[in-house]
Amino acid sequence: MTSERDRRLADILQSGPQSVSVDQASDDPTVHSDLCEIRRREGRLDEAIAHGRHALRLGQDNADAWYNLGIAFADRLELDRAEACQRRAIALAPEAAGPHFELAEVLLATGRFDEGWGSTSGATACRAPSRRFRPRW
């Protein structure tokens, strides 16, 4: 069964590869979080970050939006911002493995090896990755 959010997202994406502005998308933070992930995967990082930020303006307690925005910042090598986003995602959804792994990647990339490897142990103690949190591994 397709949810209303999924239908709206499909309608937005069917409109073609052109940019979907933040104002055109929806007032649903989950749609903007999904667009953040989709645009990041397309390499359109500025758009991804705009959608991630808009998702958080609509709801600061959206762990998925923090997670997706953090990955977009990591892809732009804005590692301080990426770390802050993943830490916020972990605070909101400590049971989700994805943010733990993404935080570990950021910490390892910044040379904080002990802390980075320690973060992976937090992730392995979590439940299996869900559809909501899709680690890049």
Buried (B, 14 or more C-beta within 10 A) or exposed (E): EEEEEEEBBEEBEEEEEEEBEBEEBBEBBBBBBBBBBBBBEEEBBEBBBBBBBBBBEBEEEBBBBBBBBBBBBBBBEBBEBBBBBBBBBBEBBEEBBBBBBBBBBBBBBBEBEEEBEEBBEBBEEBEEBBEBBBBEE
